């Protein structure tokens, strides 16, 4: 594996908000608007975190209308697979329905 890419990926996942974003995407593709609702941070801040993950080759995006949807890249390096295995998936929903009031990231012990 390219050492520069590994460094970029490790830096990208060394942030709690980015770990939460990855946890959300473990269940599938997520709209940027849902990340804003779940993380309770501004859309520009969410976009900046997503940009770092995308530049590191960990996630990919597709545009749907005016929104961008993000998901994990299917083919990850062995190092990233190991890291992602330690992150428990989180459900993401439209918080207007009241089902997402508090999100905690759970990292498995193992």
C-alpha positions as CSV (number, residue, x, y, z in Angstrom):
1,X,0.0,0.0,0.0
2,X,1.1,3.5,-0.8
3,X,2.5,5.0,2.4
4,X,1.2,8.5,1.5
5,X,-2.3,7.2,1.0
6,X,-2.1,5.3,4.3
7,X,-1.0,8.5,6.0
8,X,-3.9,10.4,4.4
9,X,-6.4,7.7,5.4
10,X,-5.2,7.6,9.0
11,X,-5.4,11.3,9.3
12,X,-8.9,11.3,7.8
13,X,-10.2,8.9,10.4
14,X,-8.5,10.6,13.3
15,X,-11.6,12.8,14.1
16,X,-14.7,11.8,16.1
17,X,-17.1,13.5,13.6
18,X,-15.5,11.6,10.7
19,X,-15.8,8.4,12.6
20,X,-19.5,9.2,13.1
21,X,-19.9,9.8,9.4
22,X,-18.3,6.5,8.6
23,X,-20.5,4.7,11.2
24,X,-23.6,6.2,9.5
25,X,-22.4,5.0,6.0
26,X,-21.8,1.5,7.2
27,X,-25.5,0.8,6.7
28,X,-25.5,2.3,3.2
29,X,-25.6,5.5,1.2
30,X,-26.5,8.7,3.2
31,X,-27.6,12.2,2.1
32,X,-25.5,15.1,3.3
33,X,-28.7,16.6,4.8
34,X,-29.1,13.6,7.1
35,X,-25.5,14.0,8.4
36,X,-26.3,17.6,9.3
37,X,-29.3,16.5,11.3
38,X,-27.5,13.7,13.1
39,X,-24.2,15.4,13.9
40,X,-25.8,18.8,14.8
41,X,-23.0,20.7,13.0
42,X,-23.3,23.0,10.1
43,X,-23.6,21.8,6.5
44,X,-20.3,23.4,5.5
45,X,-18.6,21.6,8.5
46,X,-20.1,18.3,7.4
47,X,-19.0,18.9,3.8
48,X,-15.5,19.7,4.9
49,X,-15.3,16.4,6.9
50,X,-16.7,14.5,3.9
51,X,-14.2,16.1,1.6
52,X,-11.3,14.8,3.8
53,X,-12.8,11.3,3.7
54,X,-13.3,11.4,0.0
55,X,-9.8,12.8,-0.7
56,X,-8.4,9.8,1.3
57,X,-10.3,7.4,-0.9
58,X,-12.5,6.1,1.9
59,X,-15.9,7.3,0.6
60,X,-17.5,8.2,-2.7
61,X,-20.3,10.6,-3.7
62,X,-23.1,10.9,-6.2
63,X,-25.3,13.8,-6.9
64,X,-29.1,13.3,-6.6
65,X,-30.9,16.5,-7.5
66,X,-29.5,19.3,-5.4
67,X,-28.1,16.9,-2.8
68,X,-25.0,14.7,-2.6
69,X,-25.2,11.2,-1.3
70,X,-22.2,9.5,0.2
71,X,-21.2,5.9,0.8
72,X,-18.1,3.8,1.6
73,X,-15.9,2.8,-1.2
74,X,-16.4,-1.0,-1.7
75,X,-12.7,-1.9,-2.1
76,X,-10.8,-0.7,0.9
77,X,-7.2,-1.4,1.9
78,X,-6.6,-4.1,4.5
79,X,-5.7,-1.3,7.0
80,X,-9.0,0.6,6.4
81,X,-11.0,-2.7,6.5
82,X,-9.6,-3.3,9.9
83,X,-10.4,0.2,11.1
84,X,-13.9,0.1,9.6
85,X,-14.6,-3.3,11.3
86,X,-14.1,-1.6,14.6
87,X,-16.8,1.0,14.0
88,X,-20.3,-0.1,14.8
89,X,-23.0,0.9,12.2
90,X,-25.4,3.7,13.2
91,X,-28.8,4.3,11.8
92,X,-29.4,7.5,10.1
93,X,-32.9,8.9,9.7
94,X,-34.7,12.1,9.0
95,X,-34.7,13.7,12.4
96,X,-37.9,15.6,11.6
97,X,-39.6,12.4,12.6
98,X,-38.0,12.5,16.1
99,X,-36.2,9.2,15.9
100,X,-32.7,10.6,16.1
101,X,-32.2,12.6,19.2
102,X,-28.7,11.5,20.3
103,X,-26.1,9.5,18.5
104,X,-23.1,7.8,20.1
105,X,-20.4,6.0,18.3
106,X,-19.7,2.6,19.6
107,X,-16.3,1.0,18.9
108,X,-16.2,-2.7,19.4
109,X,-13.8,-4.1,21.9
110,X,-11.8,-6.7,20.1
